[in-house]
Amino acid sequence: MHEVLSGAGFDTVLSPDILGQMWAKWVFIASMSAVTTLMRGTIGEVADQPGGIGFATAVVAECAAVAAAAGHPVPLARLDRIRADTTEPGAARATSLYRDLTAGYPIEGEQIIGDLVERAHRLDVAVPLLELVRLNLRVYQARVG
């Protein structure tokens, strides 16, 4: 598969830890989605407010704790990058989950946040912020159908 995709016109990397890479990507997407959807703003809009960076940092910590408990801790350098991307003042960054939500479309809240919360429960990891995000997204999804 790597050989086939290597000539497709985009960068490819053959990872010895594909599951770990997938978990790191999930931590990134869930963190960004949780911050932007609960606060109804871009990363920068949240980071620019008092308490915004602390909130985003706590969300990243919860997501990373679930990955670690599942046996796939995010490497420190990658976790630092996720933290930086999720707390950057002025950044116009947001996820597709946020864009769908703000446009009034159905969302993938259960797939991105809900599944992570369920895994946290099974692994006995406290995720109060992610539970709040999940509830918020469920209320929204019930409204839009």
HELIX and SHEET records of a PDB file:
HELIX    1   1 HIS A    2  SER A    6  1                                   5    
HELIX    2   2 ILE A   18  MET A   39  1                                  22    
HELIX    3   3 ILE A   43  ALA A   47  1                                   5    
HELIX    4   4 GLY A   52  ALA A   69  1                                  18    
HELIX    5   5 LEU A   76  THR A   86  1                                  11    
HELIX    6   6 SER A   96  ALA A  103  1                                   8    
HELIX    7   7 GLY A  109  GLY A  109  1                                   1    
HELIX    8   8 GLU A  110  GLY A  114  3                                   5    
HELIX    9   9 ASP A  115  ARG A  122  1                                   8    
HELIX   10  10 PRO A  128  VAL A  144  1                                  17    
END                                                                             
